[in-house]
Amino acid sequence: MNVVPVALGARSYEVRIASGLLMQAAEQLAPLSRGRPFVIVTDANVAPHAARLAALLHNGGLASDIITLPAGEATKSWGQLESLTDALLERGIERGDHVIALGGGVIGDLVGFATSILKRGCNFVQIPTTLLAQVDSSVGGKTAINSRAGKNLIGAFHQPSLVLIDPDLLDTLPLRDLRAGYAEVVKYGLIDDFAFFEWCEANGAALLSGDPAAREYAIAHSVAAKARIVAADERETTGVRALLNLGHTFGHALEAETGFSDALLHGEGVAAGMALAFAYSARRGLCPGQDAERVAAHLKAMEMPHDLASAGITASGATLVGHMLHDKKMDAGTLPFLLARGIGQTYLDKQVDLADVAAFLDELPR
């Protein structure tokens, strides 16, 4: 088992990674039970895993109950937040209890936010079932729902008590979702780890095809990278954690244009957004053009969106920049961008002219 500590003082916890870890769920979760039942929150797509988890807990002498929500990004909403908190209260949830978030990023974000506000703060455990959640959203305590104004604008920092990652859960994940999660893997190489980007170029295809060694290495490496950044800047106050948003400013604008629907998955938006961030950096003379081309070429080779056309976006630059104005990183009327001086050399730029960004986007083929 790989054990990655997330060092946050009194809020510290472990991320445990091992194939077959779900089979050890009762053993792993018993210390958190307090003799109380767990509530497992999942979605319709993951319901079979939830039933399996409940059976494993039962066999280990632990009681549980299951709440199943609709699948999809639309579940990160006020309506589903209300339904979930009501359901948890109906089950008599106590502040010391642990709610289990079993699913992808949507379930993790929603459960994390619900437990952050329920009785002014309850505990939760992350058991992520998608690659995107395993390498990114399950670690670090960012929780949120979406609103009409944009993505993840209503939320809180609320750290889990424990994260259990079983790469075997990816065996049933559709290839499209696996690719979407891969965007968050390659992101760590693009931020500050050129050697890991080279590893992705050499091993990305094996990871997507289900190679166990490649999959486990990518997950453990990514989690360790995120844990290091989160420990240095838990609430994104110094600018260090902001590096994790590479591709997200462009990507969220693309997602907003598609109505936060399955037309463009979050990881697909991030993939296209990272390519756009490198292309824009190259256009401004900050980054070698060959680096931007190399990033786009790798994403294309992985059959992922790598520009506006492959993301299915036809909107004008002004429209896309309009979506960016709702970004939660807006500060004193300016929007910081994650740009790059090269692969593995990402930095936060607070002097970006949005009119120039719109002009850049208008130059791109649709």
C-alpha positions in Angstrom: 0.0 0.0 0.0 1.1 3.5 -0.8 0.3 5.9 2.0 0.6 9.6 1.2 0.2 12.0 4.2 -1.5 15.3 3.7 0.2 17.4 6.4 -2.3 20.0 7.6 -1.7 20.1 11.4 -4.9 19.1 13.2 -6.6 18.5 9.8 -4.0 16.0 8.6 -5.1 12.8 7.1 -3.8 9.9 5.0 -4.4 8.9 1.4 -4.1 5.2 1.1 -3.6 3.6 -2.3 -3.7 -0.1 -3.2 -5.3 -2.4 -5.7 -8.0 -4.3 -4.0 -8.3 -1.8 -1.1 -12.1 -1.8 -1.3 -12.0 -5.4 -0.1 -10.3 -4.1 3.1 -13.0 -1.4 3.7 -14.2 -2.7 7.0 -10.7 -2.9 8.4 -9.8 0.6 7.1 -13.0 2.2 8.3 -13.5 0.5 11.7 -11.4 3.0 13.6 -13.8 5.7 12.5 -17.1 4.0 13.3 -17.7 4.9 17.0 -20.2 2.1 16.9 -22.4 4.2 14.6 -23.5 3.4 11.1 -21.8 4.9 8.1 -23.9 6.6 5.4 -22.6 5.8 1.9 -23.5 8.5 -0.7 -23.2 7.5 -4.3 -24.8 8.0 -7.7 -26.8 5.8 -10.0 -23.8 4.8 -12.0 -21.8 3.7 -9.0 -24.7 2.0 -7.2 -23.3 -1.6 -7.7 -20.0 -0.5 -6.0 -22.1 1.0 -3.1 -24.0 -2.3 -2.6 -20.7 -4.1 -2.6 -19.2 -1.7 -0.1 -22.2 -2.0 2.2 -21.9 -5.8 2.1 -18.2 -5.7 2.9 -18.9 -3.4 5.9 -21.7 -5.7 7.1 -19.4 -8.7 6.9 -16.9 -6.7 9.0 -19.5 -6.0 11.6 -20.1 -2.4 10.5 -23.6 -1.0 9.7 -24.3 1.3 6.8 -27.0 2.9 4.8 -26.9 4.0 1.1 -28.1 7.3 -0.4 -28.2 7.2 -4.2 -28.2 10.4 -6.2 -28.6 11.0 -9.9 -25.4 10.8 -11.9 -23.9 13.8 -13.8 -22.6 17.3 -13.3 -26.2 18.6 -12.7 -26.1 16.8 -9.3 -23.8 19.5 -8.0 -26.8 21.8 -7.4 -28.7 23.6 -4.7 -31.6 21.2 -5.2 -29.5 18.1 -4.7 -27.6 19.7 -1.8 -30.9 20.3 0.0 -32.1 16.7 -0.8 -28.8 15.2 0.5 -28.7 17.3 3.7 -32.3 16.5 4.5 -31.6 12.8 3.9 -28.6 12.8 6.2 -30.6 14.6 8.9 -33.4 12.1 8.6 -30.9 9.4 9.3 -29.9 11.1 12.5 -26.4 12.1 11.4 -24.2 13.3 14.3 -21.2 15.6 14.0 -18.8 12.8 14.9 -20.2 10.4 12.3 -18.5 9.8 9.0 -20.3 10.1 5.6 -18.7 8.1 2.8 -18.4 9.8 -0.6 -18.3 6.9 -3.0 -18.1 8.1 -6.6 -16.4 10.6 -8.8 -15.7 14.3 -8.4 -19.4 15.3 -8.4 -20.2 13.1 -5.5 -17.0 14.0 -3.6 -17.6 17.7 -4.1 -21.2 17.5 -3.1 -20.8 15.3 0.0 -17.8 17.3 1.1 -19.8 20.6 0.9 -22.9 19.0 2.6 -20.8 17.8 5.5 -19.0 21.1 5.8 -22.3 22.9 6.6 -24.3 20.1 8.2 -24.4 20.8 12.0 -21.6 23.3 11.3 -19.3 20.5 10.2 -19.5 16.7 10.1 -16.8 14.2 9.0 -16.5 12.4 5.7 -14.4 9.9 3.9 -13.5 9.9 0.2 -13.5 6.7 -1.8 -13.1 8.0 -5.3 -14.2 5.7 -8.2 -12.9 7.8 -11.2 -9.4 8.6 -12.3 -10.1 12.3 -12.1 -11.3 12.0 -8.5 -8.5 9.6 -7.5 -5.7 11.9 -8.7 -7.2 15.3 -7.9 -10.6 16.1 -6.5 -10.6 13.7 -3.6 -7.5 15.2 -2.1 -7.2 18.7 -0.7 -10.6 19.6 0.7 -12.0 21.8 -2.0 -15.8 21.2 -2.0 -18.5 23.0 -3.9 -21.7 23.0 -6.0 -22.3 24.9 -9.2 -24.7 27.8 -9.7 -26.2 29.6 -12.7 -23.3 32.0 -12.6 -20.6 29.3 -12.9 -18.8 26.3 -11.7 -17.8 25.7 -8.1 -18.8 29.2 -6.9 -20.6 27.9 -3.8 -18.4 25.9 -1.6 -16.0 25.6 1.3 -12.6 24.1 2.3 -13.4 21.0 4.2 -10.8 18.2 4.5 -11.8 14.5 4.6 -10.8 12.3 7.5 -9.4 9.7 5.2 -9.1 8.9 1.4 -9.1 5.3 0.2 -8.0 4.8 -3.4 -8.5 1.4 -5.1 -7.2 1.6 -8.7 -9.2 -1.6 -9.5 -12.4 0.5 -9.3 -11.2 2.0 -12.7 -11.8 -1.3 -14.4 -15.5 -0.5 -15.0 -14.9 3.2 -15.9 -15.8 4.1 -19.5 -12.8 5.1 -21.6 -14.0 8.6 -22.1 -14.1 9.2 -18.3 -10.7 7.6 -18.0 -9.3 10.0 -20.6 -11.0 12.9 -18.8 -9.2 11.9 -15.6 -5.9 11.6 -17.4 -6.0 15.4 -18.0 -5.4 15.9 -14.3 -2.6 13.4 -14.3 -0.6 15.1 -17.1 -1.3 18.4 -15.4 1.2 17.6 -12.6 3.9 17.2 -15.2 3.0 20.5 -16.9 3.0 22.4 -13.7 6.5 21.8 -12.4 7.6 18.2 -13.2 9.0 17.9 -16.7 10.3 14.4 -16.0 6.8 13.3 -15.1 5.4 14.8 -18.4 8.0 12.7 -20.2 6.8 9.7 -18.2 3.2 10.5 -19.4 4.4 10.7 -23.0 5.9 7.2 -22.7 3.3 5.6 -20.5 0.0 7.4 -21.0 -1.3 5.0 -23.5 -0.5 2.0 -21.2 -2.3 3.8 -18.3 -5.4 4.3 -20.4 -5.4 0.7 -21.6 -5.4 -0.5 -18.0 -1.8 -1.4 -17.3 -1.9 -1.9 -13.5 1.7 -0.7 -12.8 1.3 2.5 -14.9 -2.0 3.2 -13.3 -0.8 2.8 -9.8 2.4 4.8 -10.4 0.4 7.7 -12.0 -2.1 7.8 -9.1 0.5 7.7 -6.4 2.8 10.3 -8.1 -0.1 12.6 -8.7 -1.5 12.4 -5.2 1.9 13.0 -3.7 2.3 16.1 -5.9 -1.1 17.4 -4.9 -0.5 16.7 -1.2 2.7 18.6 -1.2 1.1 21.7 -2.8 -2.0 21.5 -0.5 0.2 21.3 2.6 2.1 24.4 1.4 -1.1 26.4 0.7 -4.3 24.8 2.0 -6.6 27.7 1.2 -4.9 29.1 -1.9 -3.7 32.2 -0.2 -0.1 32.3 -1.2 -0.4 31.4 -4.9 1.2 28.0 -4.6 -2.1 26.1 -4.7 -3.3 28.2 -7.6 -0.9 26.3 -9.8 -3.3 23.3 -9.6 -5.7 25.4 -11.6 -3.7 25.1 -14.8 -6.1 24.8 -17.7 -9.1 25.5 -15.5 -9.7 29.2 -16.4 -10.0 28.4 -20.1 -11.6 25.0 -19.3 -14.4 26.3 -17.1 -15.3 28.8 -19.8 -15.6 26.0 -22.3 -17.7 24.0 -19.8 -19.9 27.0 -19.2 -20.4 27.4 -22.9 -21.6 23.8 -23.1 -23.9 24.3 -20.1 -21.8 22.1 -17.8 -23.2 19.1 -19.6 -21.9 15.8 -20.8 -21.1 17.6 -24.1 -17.8 18.4 -22.5 -16.7 16.6 -19.4 -14.7 18.5 -16.8 -11.5 16.7 -17.5 -12.0 17.3 -21.3 -12.4 21.0 -20.6 -9.2 21.0 -18.5 -7.3 19.2 -21.3 -8.3 21.7 -23.9 -7.8 24.5 -21.3 -4.2 23.4 -20.7 -3.4 23.3 -24.4 -5.0 26.8 -24.8 -2.9 28.1 -21.8 0.3 26.9 -23.5 -0.8 28.2 -26.9 -1.6 31.6 -25.4 1.7 31.6 -23.5 3.5 30.9 -26.8 1.6 33.6 -28.6 2.8 36.2 -26.0 6.4 35.0 -26.4 6.5 33.5 -22.9 6.8 29.9 -23.9 8.6 28.2 -26.7 6.2 27.4 -29.5 7.5 23.8 -29.7 6.5 23.3 -26.1 2.9 24.4 -26.8 2.9 22.1 -29.8 4.3 19.2 -27.8 1.5 19.6 -25.2 -1.2 19.7 -27.8 0.3 16.7 -29.7 0.4 14.6 -26.6 -3.3 15.4 -25.7 -4.2 14.7 -29.3 -2.4 11.3 -29.2 -4.4 10.4 -26.1 -7.6 11.3 -28.1 -8.4 14.2 -25.9 -9.6 17.7 -26.7 -6.6 19.9 -27.4 -8.1 23.1 -29.0 -11.5 24.8 -29.5 -12.4 22.7 -32.5 -11.7 19.3 -30.8 -13.7 20.6 -27.8 -16.6 21.4 -30.0 -16.6 25.1 -29.2 -17.7 27.6 -31.8 -18.4 30.6 -29.5 -16.6 33.9 -30.0 -13.7 35.0 -27.8 -15.8 37.7 -26.2 -18.4 35.1 -25.2 -15.8 32.8 -23.7 -14.2 35.7 -21.8 -17.6 36.6 -20.5 -17.8 33.2 -18.9 -14.4 33.8 -17.3 -15.7 36.9 -15.5 -17.6 34.6 -13.1 -14.3 32.8 -12.2 -13.9 32.5 -8.4 -10.3 33.6 -8.8 -11.3 37.2 -9.8 -9.4 39.6 -7.5 -10.0 43.4 -7.5 -11.5 43.1 -11.0 -8.6 41.2 -12.5 -8.4 37.5 -13.3 -5.1 35.7 -12.7 -4.2 33.2 -15.4 -2.0 30.1 -15.1 0.5 30.5 -17.9 3.8 28.8 -18.7 7.4 29.6 -19.6 7.8 26.0 -20.8 6.7 22.5 -19.9 7.1 22.1 -16.1 7.4 25.9 -15.7 3.9 27.1 -14.9 3.3 30.4 -13.1 0.5 32.7 -12.0 0.2 35.9 -14.2 -2.0 38.7 -12.7 -1.5 41.1 -15.6 -3.4 39.4 -18.3 -5.5 41.6 -20.6 -8.9 39.9 -21.1 -9.3 41.7 -24.4 -6.1 40.1 -25.6 -7.3 36.7 -24.5 -10.5 37.2 -26.5 -8.5 38.2 -29.5 -6.3 35.1 -29.2 -9.4 32.9 -29.0 -10.9 34.5 -32.0 -7.8 33.7 -34.0 -8.2 29.9 -33.4 -10.0 27.6 -35.9 -13.4 26.4 -35.0 
